[in-house]
Amino acid sequence: MSKQLAKGVTDKRIIWPLQSLNFFMADLQAGIGPFLGIFLLAHGWKSGLIGSVMTIGGVAGMIMTIPAGALIDATKRKRFYVVISAIFTILASGIILFTQEFWLVSISQVATAIAGSAIGPAIIGITLGIVKQKGFNKQNGYNQAFNHAGNVVGSALSGYLGYKFGITAIFLLAAFFGLLSIISVLLIPAKSIDDHVARGMKEGEKNEKASGFKVLFQCKSLLVLAGALAFFHLGNGAMLPLYGLAAAANGHGNASVFVAMTIIIAQLVMIGTSLLAMKMADKRGYWLVLFISFLSLPIRGLFAAYMHSHIGIYPVQILDGIGAGLQSVAVPGLVAHILNGTGRVNIGQGAVMTVQGLGASFSPAIGGWIAEGIGYNTTFMILGAFAIGSILLWIIFAKTIKEAC
């Protein structure tokens, strides 16, 4: 097996567990998260408070992302951290079923975010360690396609089970997918992961500690990428939960089914766009892929402002699928490419995700309080307009990014 890997031919007995991990991990990470807003709304919460508790979890995840990336760079037990993260995510999500007290719900979101902060870098590191830098773009594209497919299946089942049996059934489904995630990652042989390659280290380089923000600020292209993503997610982070709340407030049928439909539509589109992004990146580079993703948000905001209904979810969530699907492949691929040979790939991923998370974590609170004050329609337009910052950064520093690609 090791000889095959050394020649760049990856055993299918390793790839299939990796792809199944991405499939099952999708629903575990989502869990009851997309349904949290409507669950709390049904228990008397207002949109501002719902957005605030989501922001608390987002900030916790943001703070832990760089330490998590550094940990994944340093450890030779990457599979172990996936297992631990899965267990803690299941336990933390379960708290919400038993209490809706603000601080306990907040603690649950914090615990879930902290556990989740290690999952992304760990899967990226495992993938890079298996297929090496040369095969990363292609395999990451397939990983994301399986991840989105897992979201489709998980959301469809969650919507049905939530409609028939309530949110407890959604939690049990997420826990079941979590168990399958643990089995999948344990089926990946530890010896198939090259820990030096997994962190982008040059041969013979010493294992030195690095600061995530030092890595970020020393690399202009990485800093531009992080800033553009922060603007994008400042608008995008609140869009889906607020869209579900708008539908629930306007009485558009069963809220669980509506939210499930929004996720399914977006994730189906993401399957195709993640594979498209993989091919576009090979032929045209990452700049164009990300530029298209940034353009999708202002258009999505306009549709959301005037079409929060069963008809409106199609254009709104198709655009979400385009933006998120392209980024799911392009962002890890570009970071791995920029930091190849530095030994800082995962901490670099963590630094970019932290700045991106700064936007995403504040988005629900900003969007929630704006919606409570001036209504959903204007809020969606404001959220979409944040991506103008991303577009301007991407155009102004296009040469810097293209040279890095």
N, C-alpha and C positions, 0 to 999 in steps of 0.2 A: 504493500500500500504506500509506504513512504517513497519508494522509487517512482511510483506513478505520479505522486504529488510533486516530486522534484522535477519531473519532466513536464509539469503543467497539466497533466491529465487527472482530473479529480474523480475519484470513485463515486459512482451513483449511490452507493450505500452510505456515503457521507452527505451528499447533496440532498437526498430526499428527506432525511431528518432535519437538515437545516431549513429546507423550504416548508416542511410541516410545522417547524417551530415558528416560522414567520406567520403561517396560516392561523395556528391556534392562539399565538400570543396576541394577535390583533383584537380578538374579542375579550381576552383577559384584560388588556390595557384599557379598552373602552369600558368594559364592565357595565355598571349602571350609570357611568358618567354622563352620556348623552341624555339619559332619562332622569338625571338628578333634578334638573330644573322643574320639570313638570311634576315630579314626585313631591318636591318641597312646596311648589305652588299649590298642590292639592292639600297640603298640610298647613296652609295659611301664610306662607312666606310671600313677601313682595319681591318684585324683580330686582330692586336695588340690593337687598340683602342676599338674594340668591347669587347675584353677580359678585358681591363682596366675598362670600365664602369660597367661590370658585377662584377668585383672585388670591386669596390666602394660600390655597393649595398650589396655585401657579407660581407664586413667589417662592414657596418652599422648594418646589422642584427646580426653579431657576437657580437658587442659591447652591443646591447640591449637585448641579450638573457638572461643573468643573471638577470638584473632588471625585465625583463618580468616574469621569473620564480619566483622571490621573490614576485612580484605583485600577481601572481596567487596563491601562497601559502597563502598570507595574505588576499586576497579578498573573500567575500562570494557571489560575483556577477560574477562568471566565465562565465556564458552565455552572459553577457553584453559585455565582452571583445572579445568574438567570433564575436558578431554582429558588434562591432566597427571596429574590424580588417578587417572583410569582406567589410564593406563600404569603408574604406580607401584604401584597395587593389584595389577595382574597380576604384575609382577616380584617384589613382596614375597611374595605368596602362593606363588609358585613355589619359594621357598627351602625350604619345609617338605617338598617332595617329595624333596629331596636330602639333608636332614639333620634329625635329631630331637634334636640337642643343645639343652639347655635355653636357653642364651643366644642361640643363632641363631634358635630358634623365637620367643623373646621379641622379638628385633630385628625379625623378620618381622611380628609382631603390632603392634609399635610403628609400623613403616613403613606398614602397612595402615591403622592408625587415624589417623595423621597425614594420609595422602592422603584418607581418607574424611571427615575433618572439614570439608573444603572443599566436598564434593559437595552435601551437603544445603543449606547456605546459598546455594550457587551456583544450584541449581535453583529454590529459592524466589525468589531475586533475579531470575532470568531470567523466571520466571512472572509476578511482580509487575510487572516492566518491560514485559511484553507486554500483559497484560490489565488493568493498573491495579488500584487498590484495590477499585473497585466490582465487578470481575469475579473477584477473587482467590479468594474462598471457593468459588465454583462450580468454577473451573478447578482449584484445589488438590484438590477432591474427586475430579474426574476423573483428575488426576495420580496420586493415591493409589490409585484403583481400577486404573489401568494398572500401577502399581508392584506392587501385590499380585498382579495377574494374571501379571506377569513372574516373581514369586516362585513362583507355582503351577507354571508351565511349567518354570522352571529347576529347581525342587526335584524335580518328577516325572522330568525327564530325568537329574538328578543321581543320584536313587535308582536308576534303571534302569542308568545307565552305571556307577555305583559297584558295583552288584551284579554286573554282567557283566565289567567291566574294571578295577575298582579306583579309588582316589582320583585317580590321574593323569588319568583321563577326566573327572572332575568339574572338575579344574583347567582342562583344555583347553576344556571347555564355558564356564566362567566367562571365560576369555580371549577366546573367540569372541563372547560377549555383550558383552564390553568393547569389542571392535572395532566392533560394531554400535552401541554407545553413542556412540562417538567420531563415527561417520558421522552419527548422528541429530543430535547437538548442532551439528555443522558445517553441517547443512542448515537450521538456524535462522539467518536473516539477522541479522547484527550490528546493522543499522540498525533492526530491529524491536523492539529492547530499549531502552526509555527508562531511562537510567542514573539519572536523578534520581528517577523514580517507583520504580525497583527498590530503592532504599534508603529509600523513604518520606519523601523530602525535600520541604519546602514550596517553592513557586516563589520563586526569588530568594534562597533561603537559602545562606549561605556553607558551603563544604566544610570544616567543622571536625572535628578529631580528637575521638574520645570514648573513654572507658574503658568496657569492657563491664560491669564490676561497678558503676561509677558509674551507668550506665543502669539496672541492675538494682535497686540500693539506693535510687535516687531514686523508684522507682515501686512502691508497696505491692502493687498487684494483680499485677505481674510477679514480685515476690518471693514472694508466696503461691503463685502458679502453680509457680514453680521448686521451692519446698520440697515441695509436694504431689507433684510428679513425682519428686523425689529419693527420697521414701519409697516410692512405687510401684515404681520401678525397682530399689531396693535389694532388694526381694523378687522382682520379675519377671525381673531379668537372669539369674539362675542357673537359673530354672525349666526352660527348654527343654533346655539342655545336660545338666543333672542328670537330667532325665526320660529322655533318650536313654541316659545312663550306667546308670540304674537298669534299663532294659530290657535293655541289653547284659549287665549283671551277672547278670540273672535268666534269660538265654538265650532271650529272646523273638524267635527267628528271626534273620534277617539284620539287623544293626544299621543298615546304610546305608539299607535299605528302611524300617525303623522310623522313623528320623530324617526321611527324606523324607516319610513319611506325616504325621508331626506338623506339618511345615511346610506341606504342601499343605492339610490340613484348616483350619489357622489362616488361611492366606492366602485361601482360598476364602471364608471368613466375612468376612475383612477387605474383600474387594471390595464385598460388600453393605453392611457397616457404614460404610465410608468414604462411600458415596453417601448412606446414611441420615443420617450425621453432617452432611453438607453441607446436607440439607434441614432437619434439626432445628435447626442453627445459625441458619438463615435465619428460622425461625418462633419458636424458643424461646430462642435465645442459646446461648453456649458453656458456661455453667455446668452445665446439665443434662447435656449431652453428656459432659463430663469427669467429672461425679459418677457416672454410670453406669459409665464406664470404671474408676474406682477401686473400685467395688463388685465388679467381676468377679474381682479377684485373690484375696481371701480364700476365695471359693467355689472357685476354681480350685485353690488349695492343698489344700483338703479332698479334692477329687476325686483330685488327684495322689497324695496320701498313701496312698490305699487302692486305686487303680486304675491302677498303672503296668503296663499290659498293652495288647494290641491292642484290647480293648474300651474301656479307659479313655482312650485317646488322643482319642476323639471328644468327650466332655464337656470334658476338660482343654483341648484345643486350640480348641474352639469358643469357650470363655471367653477364651482368649488372643486369638482373632480379634476378639472383641467389644471387649476393652480396648484392644488396639493399633490396631485399625481406627478406633475413635472418636478416639483421641488423634492419629493421623496427620493427621487433618483439623483437629481442634479446636485443637491446640497452635500450629501455624504461623498459623492464622487468627486466634486470639486475640492472639498477639504482634503480628502485623501491624496488627490493629485498635487495640490499645492504643498502639502507637508510630507510628501513622499521622501524618504531618506533622512528625515529629521528625528525619527523616534518619538514624535509627539502627535501622531495622528488622532488618537482617541481623546487626548486632552484638548487638542485643537477643535475636535468635534464638540466637546463639552463647552469650550469657550464660545463658539458660534451659537450653540443651542442656548447658552445662558443669555446672551444679548437678544437672541430671537425670543426667548422666554420672557424677557423683560417686557416686550410688547404684548405677547400673548397673555401674560399673567394680569396685566392691568386692563386688558380689553374688556373682560366681562364686567368689571366694576364700572368702568367708564360708560360702556354701552348700557348697562343696567340702570344706572342713575339718570343718564340722558333720556332713555326710553320712558322712565317713570315721570320725568319732568316735561318732555315735549312730544312724547309719542314715538311709536316704532318707525313710522315712515321716514321722518327726518333723520332718525338715528342710523338707519341703514345707509342712507346717503353719506352721512358723516363718516361712518366706519369705512365705507368704500373709498372715500377720498384720501384716507391715510396712505394708500398705496402710491399716491402721486410722489411721495417722498422716496419710495423705493425706485420708481421709474426714473426720477431725476438723478439719483445716485448712480444708477446702473448706466445711464447714458453719459453722464459727466466723466465717470471713471471706466468707460468701456475699454479703453486701451490697456489699462492696468489689468483688468480681469482677463481680457483676451490673451495678453502675454503670459499670464499665469496658467491659462488653459493649454 
